């Protein structure tokens, strides 16, 4: 079940940078390892196109992950994600550095995270989003809780929500609908 706070649309209208956690947001949260110990991740194409569409709408898109994985670097590059921060032991500090680099105010940023390590950023950004699978302590701090499952379109749902709020969705998807 989707949830949006009364001010979620107003918050989404101001977003100039949208950041996404990876494990549990862009993936289903499962950690898979090959027999040789290589980490394997599954990303959903709906989320990938959602990030690309949001970027085409003029919103900067980034990944902010506490874990480091070659798969994330590859997927970020495939999607043209401008900002990929991995191995962040303190997501709040990484978030603040990125804001300073891009000269953005907190209320111009959004973040979608799914667990307690994401709360420091969720509390600071202007548009806090999470998944319906997230723990209650995370969900109750979000302005938007996605109805779509993690790793199966939850990020796409948030991307479209932002574009609807900003009035850019129809323009961005028009090429596909002709």
C-alpha positions in Angstrom: 0.0 0.0 0.0 1.4 3.3 -1.1 1.6 6.1 1.5 2.3 9.8 0.9 2.4 12.5 3.6 0.2 15.5 3.1 3.2 17.6 1.9 4.8 14.9 -0.2 3.8 16.5 -3.6 5.2 19.9 -2.5 8.4 18.2 -1.4 8.7 16.2 -4.6 8.2 19.4 -6.7 11.5 20.9 -5.2 13.7 17.8 -5.9 16.8 18.6 -8.1 18.8 15.6 -6.9 17.3 12.2 -6.1 19.5 9.6 -4.5 18.8 5.9 -4.2 20.2 3.3 -1.9 21.0 0.1 -3.7 20.4 -3.1 -1.6 16.8 -3.2 -0.6 15.7 -0.4 -2.9 17.1 -1.1 -6.4 17.4 -4.8 -5.5 15.2 -7.0 -3.4 17.7 -6.9 -0.6 19.0 -10.4 -1.0 22.8 -10.7 -1.1 23.8 -13.4 -3.6 27.3 -14.8 -3.9 28.8 -17.1 -6.5 30.8 -20.2 -5.4 34.0 -18.1 -6.0 32.7 -15.4 -3.6 31.7 -12.9 -6.3 28.7 -10.8 -5.3 25.8 -11.0 -7.7 22.9 -8.4 -7.9 19.7 -8.4 -9.8 18.3 -5.1 -10.9 14.9 -4.6 -12.4 14.6 -2.9 -15.8 11.6 -0.8 -14.6 13.8 0.9 -12.0 16.6 1.4 -14.5 14.3 3.2 -17.0 12.8 5.1 -14.2 16.2 6.5 -13.2 16.9 7.4 -16.8 13.6 9.1 -17.3 14.0 11.1 -14.1 17.4 12.2 -15.3 16.0 13.2 -18.7 13.4 15.3 -16.8 16.3 17.5 -15.5 16.6 15.9 -12.0 20.1 14.7 -11.1 20.2 11.1 -10.1 22.6 9.3 -7.8 23.3 6.1 -6.0 24.3 6.2 -2.3 25.3 2.7 -1.0 27.0 1.6 2.2 28.4 -1.4 0.3 30.8 -1.4 -2.6 30.1 -3.7 -5.5 31.4 -3.8 -9.1 27.9 -4.6 -10.2 26.7 -1.3 -8.9 29.4 0.6 -10.8 28.5 -1.3 -13.9 24.7 -0.7 -13.5 25.2 3.0 -12.7 27.4 3.5 -15.8 24.9 1.6 -18.0 22.1 4.0 -16.8 24.2 7.1 -17.1 23.8 7.8 -13.3 25.8 11.0 -12.7 26.7 10.3 -9.0 27.6 6.9 -7.7 28.8 6.8 -4.1 29.7 3.3 -2.8 31.2 1.9 0.4 29.9 4.9 2.4 30.4 4.1 6.1 28.5 7.3 7.0 25.8 8.0 4.4 25.1 11.4 6.1 28.6 12.6 5.5 28.6 11.4 1.9 25.2 13.1 1.4 26.4 16.4 2.8 29.6 16.3 0.6 27.5 15.7 -2.5 25.2 18.6 -1.6 28.1 20.9 -1.1 29.7 19.7 -4.4 26.4 20.4 -6.3 25.6 23.6 -4.3 22.1 22.3 -3.4 20.0 22.9 -0.3 18.6 19.9 1.6 15.1 20.7 0.6 16.1 20.3 -3.1 17.1 16.7 -2.5 15.4 13.4 -2.1 16.6 10.0 -0.9 15.1 6.5 -1.1 16.5 4.2 1.5 15.1 1.1 3.2 16.9 0.5 6.6 18.1 2.2 9.7 21.5 3.1 8.2 19.5 5.3 5.8 17.6 7.3 8.4 20.3 10.0 8.9 19.9 11.0 5.2 16.1 10.5 5.3 15.9 12.9 8.2 17.9 15.6 6.3 16.7 15.5 2.8 13.6 17.3 1.5 11.8 14.3 0.1 12.3 11.1 2.1 11.2 7.9 0.4 11.2 4.2 1.4 9.9 0.8 0.5 6.9 -0.9 2.1 9.2 -3.7 3.2 11.3 -1.2 5.3 11.1 -1.5 9.1 8.5 0.7 10.8 11.1 3.0 12.2 12.1 3.8 8.7 8.6 4.0 7.1 7.3 6.4 9.8 10.1 8.9 8.8 9.3 8.9 5.1 7.2 11.3 3.1 6.5 8.6 0.5 6.3 4.8 1.0 6.2 2.9 -2.3 3.6 0.3 -2.9 5.7 -1.6 -5.4 8.2 -4.1 -4.0 11.9 -3.4 -3.6 13.9 -4.3 -6.6 10.7 -4.7 -8.7 9.8 -1.1 -9.6 9.7 0.7 -6.2 12.3 3.2 -7.4 10.4 3.7 -10.7 7.3 4.5 -8.7 9.2 7.2 -6.9 10.7 8.6 -10.1 7.3 8.8 -11.7 5.9 10.5 -8.6 8.5 13.2 -8.7 8.0 13.7 -12.5 4.2 14.0 -11.9 4.7 16.5 -9.1 7.0 18.5 -11.4 4.8 18.3 -14.4 7.5 16.6 -16.5 6.3 13.0 -16.8 4.1 13.3 -19.9 6.8 15.2 -21.8 9.6 12.7 -20.8 7.6 9.6 -21.8 6.0 11.2 -25.0 8.7 9.7 -27.2 7.7 6.2 -26.1 4.0 6.8 -26.6 4.0 8.0 -30.2 
